[in-house]
Amino acid sequence: MRQASLGPIACLVAFSALALMTMPAGVFAQTIGYEGVGGGDQGESQNAPYRSEKAGKNGKASKRGGKGGRRIEVSPYIEIDQVLDARLSPGSDVLTYTQVAVGVDAGVSGRNNAVSASVRYERQFGWGRKARDGDAISGIAHGYTTIAPGLTVEAGGLATQATVDNGGSALGTGGVSDKSKTTIYSVYGGPSLATRAGDLNLNANYRAGFTKVDHSDAFVAAPGGVAVDVFDKSVTQVADIEAGLAPGTVLPVGLGAAGSFYQEDISNLDQRVRDMQARALVTVPVSRTVQAVGAIGYEDVEISSRDAVRDAGGNPVIGSDGRFVTDKSAPRVLAYDVSGLIWDVAVMWRPSRRTSLSAHVGRRYGTTSYGGTLSYAPDDRSRLSVAVYDNIAGFGGQLNRLIDDLPDDFQAVRNPVSGQLTGCVASLEGNGCLSGALGSLRSSTFRARGVVASYNVRIGRLNAGLGLGYDRRKFIAARGTILAAANGVIDENYWLAGYLGGKLGRNAGWSTNVYANWLSTNDPLFGDVTGYGISASYYRLLTRRLRAGLAVAVDGATRDDPAVDDIWTASALAGLRYNF
């Protein structure tokens, strides 16, 4: 039986409720967890530079509300547009739509809470037989609220559309939304606790997440060939606990112990990722601005799944929803089983509140693992953020991680024609890019390694931002199952997303956006694909609440297979928006 998809109205209500929850980020990623060692309320102490930013939300003031300020900005709107969508290649065709949209952009901050959200629902009415009616929802939200001293609750969510090609690659989408595009939903949330027992600092976090890709999968390149099983949905759970003594309290060095649990259950063929670890940590202050942390412990990582139901000829059975039917009676088959000693050595440098750098190297997943972060804000108008990561997850878990890393103060950057979210948000509080998570929609679990960097700046009336990244996924699947063809496949995604805009006097403004994804794979059945897009818009206030806008956009997708035509579309919009 085909699984019911999420209705757009239900999703709009869910995202609006999520935004109102205003929910501190814990250590949602699978890391050694050295940054929180000996943490707690270090205030003006010598060790203050070493406390991680996310740990600071555990019962503490946010960056926006930390000085006691309060800001509430909620801007609901209704919009009506006329859209022209022109197919340039292959062939040529021009379609016309009337588009009606409702949405809300919100930013709230206070001493004990912060949230940013942008939610939009739109309905298209096609003119003529070829232009189909359709609707779409898109939104992004992230925030936290303090329940009691030291106890906070955080939540975040994302809804966006993508065009999925036959190899399971997700590209950005332009033009108006229609039934040929895939909607991706992801939400997560949970509590965090930070407290003290004498000199002992205690931290605990729990997160639960859900991700859904509303797309029929199991694309078969040729009759009797191997299918690409596109991700359906998953539930992710993360819990961690840590206790530590800061340097100088009992000993000259800091001591800590920590444990963590990560599990992702993927609906496709009952795949499961489970990672449990326990570790001991030692923090050594090197100078006022530098400290070293060593960790050693034990980790057990398992990935397992079931096979598909087979017919009399031994072929996998595909259900009415286009996905493989899981053989519930079959035993679980291990695809990955690594356990044993783990270790990690890290160095953290924080010469000022505007600059921080951490880098670590160690052994995880049976091999060498490394990562780090850099944050540099030379002034209040610009910020550079860089992160290097290495983890094991499924598509849903990886997307939850990136949502968890979103800042609490941001503005959504949207395609001015389609209304869809682009690859990054505009923020001066950290890394707000999501493009790295959307490169491949294969259902199989993977080990992801990559780097993401973003730079945002405000100069007078101009706002600009650029995000760049590289994501490499090596897929893991059990031999002897239908997923075996994905085992060892490597998908790579190089991407960029940028925006530039500003005001023209008191009553007008403009913006431009650009994105690109270069997706490559060593899967012999599918070739490389590249997606591009650029857009520009102009608006002018007619009254204090009513504005008129014009926008144009060009989007394209090219493949390295000469037998497959490149796809290029151009679109234009003219419309009115009323802000309540």
N, C-alpha and C positions, 0 to 999 in steps of 0.2 A: 504494500500500500504506500502511496506517495505521502511523504511527510509534509504536514502543513507548513507553509512558509509564514513568516511573521508579517502581519498586515501593516501597512504604512501608518494607519491611524493609531494602532496599538503601539507601534514603535515610537511615534511622536509623543504619546502620553508617557511611555516608559522613560524616554530621554528627558522630558520635562521634569518628571519626578526625580530623576537622577541629578539634574542640575540643582533642584531645590534641596537635596539632601546636604549639600555643601560639606562633603565629607573630606593621617600624616603618612606619609609613605613609609613603608617598611622595606626591608631588604627583599624585594619581590624576585629579583633575579637569583640564579643559583651561583652564589659567590662564596669565597672563603669567609667573608664577613669581618675583615680586620678593621674597617674604619670605625666601628662602634666600640672597640675595645677600650675599657676604662672610660667610657663616655659619661653620660649624665650631665648635670647642670654644672658646666665648668666655668660659666660666667666670664669673669675677667681674669681667670687664672692663666698661668703660663701655658697650659695645655689647650686653651680654647681654639687655637688654629686647627687642631686635629679633629674636632668634632665634625662629622659629616653633616651636610645640609639637610638631608632627609631625616636624620635622627633628631634634628632640631624641631621638627614638627610634632614630635611625640610629647604633647602637652605643653609646647612652647609657642611663642608668637610666630606668626608667619612673617615673611619678608615685607609684605605689604602692610600688615597690621601691627608689626612689632613695635612701632613707636606710639601706639595707642590711637592711630588714625582709623577712620572708618569710611568706607566707600561702598555705595550701592548704585549700580548702574544696570538697569533692566530696560531693554528697548525692544518691545514686540512690534511687529510690522506686518503689513499685507502688501502684496505686490502683484501687478498685472503687466505682462509683457507680450510683445509680438516677436516671434523668433523665426528666422529664416535659416534653414539647414541645407547646405549644398554639398552633395557628394562630388568630389573632383576626380577621384580615382578609386577603383576601376569604374569606367563609364562615367556618366554624369546624370545627376538628378537633383531637383530642388524641391524641398518640402517646407511647408509653412505650418506653424503652430501658434496657438494662443496659450500662454502659460500663466497660471494663477498660483501664487505661493504665499504661505504664512510662515512666520518664524519668530525667533527671539534670540537676541544676543544679550548676554548677561555677564557682569563682573561684580562680585561681592567680596569685600575683605574687611576684617575686623581684627581685634586682638587675638581671638581664639578660633577664627575660621577664615576660609578663603575658598572661592570657587570661580571658575570661568567656564562659560558654556555658550555654544552656538548651535541651535537646532532649527531645521528648515524642512517643511513639507511642501511639495509642489505637485501640481496636476497639469498635464498637457492635453490640449484638445487639438487633434490633427485636422487640417483642412485637406479634403480630398481623400481618395481611397488608400493611397500609399502611406499617408501620414497617420500613424496609429496613435490612439489615445494611450496615455500612460500616467504613472505617478512615481514619485521617488521621495525618499526621506534621507537626509544626511544630517549628521550632527557630531559634535565632539564636546566632551565635558570632563572636568577634573577638579577635585577640591577635597577639603576635609573640614571637619568640625570637631571641637573639643567637647566631650561629654562630661568629663570631670578632670581635675588636675592630674596630668599624666596619662589620661585615657582619651584617645582620639579615634575617630572613624573616618576612613577615606573611601572614595569611590571615583570611578572614571568610566567613560564609555565612548564608543565610536560607531558611527554608521556611515558608510561610504560606498560608492559604486565604482566598479572597475569593468573593463572589457577583458574577458578571459579567452585566450586563444586555444587552439587544439592541443598544445603542449602543456596546458595548465598554468601558463604565465599570465599574471594580472598586470594590465597596463592602465594608465590613467584614461579617463573618459572625458570627451568633449561633446559639444552639441547638447541637444535635449535628451532626457532620459527616456528609454523605451524598454520593451520586454527583452531585448537582446543583451541587456547589460546585467551584471551580477551585483547584488547588494551584499555587503559584508557587515555583520554586526558583532560587536564585542563589548562586554561590560565586566567590571570586577569591583570588589569592595571588601572591606573588613576592618577590624579594630587593631589598634596598636597601644601598647602599654609601656610607659617608661616611669620607673620609680626607683627608690633607694631603700636599702636596709642597712642603716649605719653608713659605712664607707663603701658598701657594695652597691654597684649600679646594676639594675635589672631592666632588661628590655625583652618584649615579646610581641610578635606580630602574627596575624593570620589574614590570608586573602583567599577569596574564592572568585573564580572568573568563568564566564561562558562566552563562547564564540561560535557564530553560525555563518556559513557561506551559503546563500540562497541560490544554488546552481546545481543543475543535474550534471553528473560527471561520468566517469568511466568511458572516456572517448576512445574509440578503437580506430587506429589509423588504417587498418586493412582487415577484411573478413578473416576471422581466425587469429588475428594478431593480438599483441599484448595491449591492454587498456591502460590509460593514464587515469588513476583514481583521484579525482579532485576532492579536496577536504570538504567534509560535511559540517560537523560540529564537535565541540569538545568541552569538557568541564575541567578546570584547573584548580588545584588547591596548593597553597604554600603556607607553611608555618615555620617559624624560627624563634628560638629563645637564646638569650645570652646573659651571662653574669660576669662582671669584671670589676677589678680594683684599678683605679687610675694610678699612674706613676706618682710616687711621692706620698701616697696615703699610708701604706704598710711597708712597701719596699721601694727602692729607687726605680724599679721597673713596674709596669702594669701587668697584671695577670688576669686571664679570662678563660672561660669555657663556654662553648656554644654548640648548639645542635640545630639541624634544619631538616625539613621534609618537603619534597616537591612531588606532586603527582598530577599527571594529565591523562584523562580518559577520553580517547578519540572514538567517535561512533563508527568510523570506517573500520570494519573487521575487528572491532573490539581492541584496538591498539591501546597500549598503556605504557606510559613513561613513569618510572618511580626512581627517585634519587633521595637517599638518606645519608646523612653525614653527621659526625661528631668530631669536635676539634678542641684543642687547647691552644691558647694564644699568649704571646709575650710581647709587650710594648716597651721599646727602649727609646727614651728621649735622647736625641743626638745633639740638638741645639734648641734654641727658642722656637725655631721655625721648621725644624726637621725631626721626624721620628721614624723609626724602623719597627716593623711588626713581623713576627714570625709565627706561623701556624703549623700545627701537625695534628693529624687525626686519621679517621677511618671513614671510607665512603663505600656505599653499595648502590650501584646503578643497574637497573634492569629495564629492558624494553621488550615487550611481548605482544602477541596478537593471535587471532584465530584465522583460519583459512576461509575461503568462500565456499558456499554450497556448490557442488558439481553435478552436472547432468549425467545422463548415461554415457555420453561420449567423453566425459572428463573435463568438459568446458565449464568455466565459472558461470553461475547463474546471475543475471543482472535483473534487478527488480524494476517495477514500473517507474520508480523515481530515477532510474539511470545509474543506480549505484549497486555494487556487488552485494549480494545477500550473504550475510555472515552465517557460518555454520556454528550455531550455538552449542551443538553437541560435541564439537571437536575440542580437544585439549588446547590450552595455550602453548604457543611455540615461542621460545626465546629467540630474539633477534640480536640482543646485546646483553651481556652479563659481565660487568667489571666491578670488582671489589678489591679493597686493600688499602694500603697506606696512601694518604695524600699529604702534601706539604705546600707551603706557600711562604714567600718572602716578599715583603712590600716596603716601599719607601714613600713617605708622604711629606710634601713640602708646602707650607703655607706662609709666605712672607708677609702677607697682609690679608685683609678681608676681601680684597678684590682679586686675589690670585691664589689658586690652589692647584696642586699637581700630585697625582698618585700613580704609581706604577708597581705592578707585581708580576712575579713569575713563579711557577710551581709545577706540581704534578697533579693532574686530575684526569679522569676518564682513561687512565692507563697511559697517558702521554703527557708531554709538556704543554702547559697552558699558561697564557699570559694575557694581560689586559691593563687598563688604566683609564684615568680621566684627567682632563685639563679644563680649567675654568679661568678665564681672564676677562675682567671688566675694567678697562682703564679709566672709565668714568661712568656716570649714571645714564649715558645715552648709547652705550655700545657694549657688546658682550660676545666673546668667542668661547665655544664649548666643543670639546672633542672627547669621544669615548671609544675605547677598544674593548670588544667583548668576545667571549667564548663560552658557549653553553649548549646543552642538549634539550630539545623541546619538540613539540609539534607546532603547526601553524598558529593555533589558538594561544598556546602558552607564550609564543614569541610576541604576538600582537599584544597580549595582556602586559607583558614586560614594558613595551614601549609606551603604552597608555599610562602605566604606573610612573614612568619617568617624565611625563609631561609636567611643565610648570603649572602653578596655580594661577598665574596672571598671564593671560595670552589673549590674542585676537585671532579668530579663524581667518584663514586666507582661502577665498573661494574663487572658482572659475566664474567670471561675471556673466557668462551666457548660460551654462548648465546649472550653476548654483552649487556644484559639487566641490568638496574640499580638495585642496591641492596637497602637495607632499609635506608641508611644514606649517606650523602656526607662527604668528608674529609674537615674539616675547623677548624681554631682556632678562629673563630669570633662568635660562638654561636651554638644554637641547629639546626642541619641540618638533622633531621630524619623525615621520612614520613611514616614509617611502621604502625603507629597507625591509619592512615586514611584509610587503605586498608583492614581492617579486615572483614567488612561485606558490601555487595553491595545491601542490601535491599533498595527498593525505598522509604520506609516510612521515615518520619522525626523522629528525636530522640533527647533526651537530653543526651549529652556526658559528662562524667566526667572521668578524668584520670590524669596520670602523665607521663612525658617523661624526660629522663635523658641521657646525652651524655658526653663522655670524649674523648678528642683528645690530642695526644702528639707526638712530634717529638724529637727523641733522636739520634743525629748523623745522620746516614744514614737511620735510621728506622722511619717509620710513622705508627702509630697505632691509632685505634679508636674503641669505644664500645658504642652502643646505647641500652637502655633498656626502656621498657614502659608498661603501662597498660591502656587500653581503655574500658570503660563500656558504652554501649548504651542502653537506655530504649526507645523503639519505641512508637510513638504516632500516632494513626490513628482513624478516625471517626467510631463510631458504626453504624451499619446498612449498611455499604459499604463493598465492596470486600476486602478492606484493614483491616477490623476490626480484622481479625485473627492475625495481627501483633501488635495490640495495647497491650502494657504491656510486650511484648517479650523483654528479656534482652540478648544481645550478649556481651560477654567479650573476649578481645584479649590481651593476654600476649605475648610480642615479644622481640626479641633481634636481633641485627645486629652488626657485628664486622669485622674489617679488620686489617691486619698486613702486611707490606711490606718494601722493602728497596732496596738499590743498592749493587751490588757486583762488586766493582771496578768502572772504568769509563764507561765500555761498556756493563754491564749486570745488571739485576735486577730481583726481585721476588715479589710475592704478594700472600696472602691468604685471603679468605673471608668466613664468616659463617653467617647463619641466621636461625631463628626458630620462628614459630608462633604457639601459643596454643590458639585455638578458641573454645569457649564453648557457649552454648545457652540453655535457658529453653524452647525453642520451642519443644513440644513433637514429632513433625513430623521429626525432624532432630537431629542428634547426634553431638558430638564434633569431631573436626578434628585438626590434628597437622601437620604442614609442617616443613621440615628441609632441609638444604642445606649447602654444604661445597665445596670449590674450591681452586685450587692452580695454579699458573702460573710462567713461567720463560721466560725471553727474553734476547736476545743478539744482539748487534748492529753489522751488517755485514759491513756497511758503515756508514757515518755520518747521512744519512737519511733512510737507509733500515735496518730493524731489523727482526729477526726470533723469533718466539715464540712457546712455548708448554704450554698446559693447560689441567687440568683434573677437573671433577666436579662430585659430587654425590648429588642427590636430592630425597626426599621422602615425602610421605603423608600417615598418618595413621589415622584410624577412630575407634571410640569406638564400632562400630557395627560389631560383629563377622561375619556377612553375607557379609560384604564389604571387599574386599582384599586390603591390603596395596599396595601402588604404589612406586616402587623404580626404578630409572634410573641412569646410569653412562654414562658419555660422556668424550670424549677426543678431543683435537684440536691440529693441527700443521699448522702454517701459516706464511705468510710474510706481513709486513706492511711498506708502504713507506710514510714518512712524508714530505710534501711539504715545 
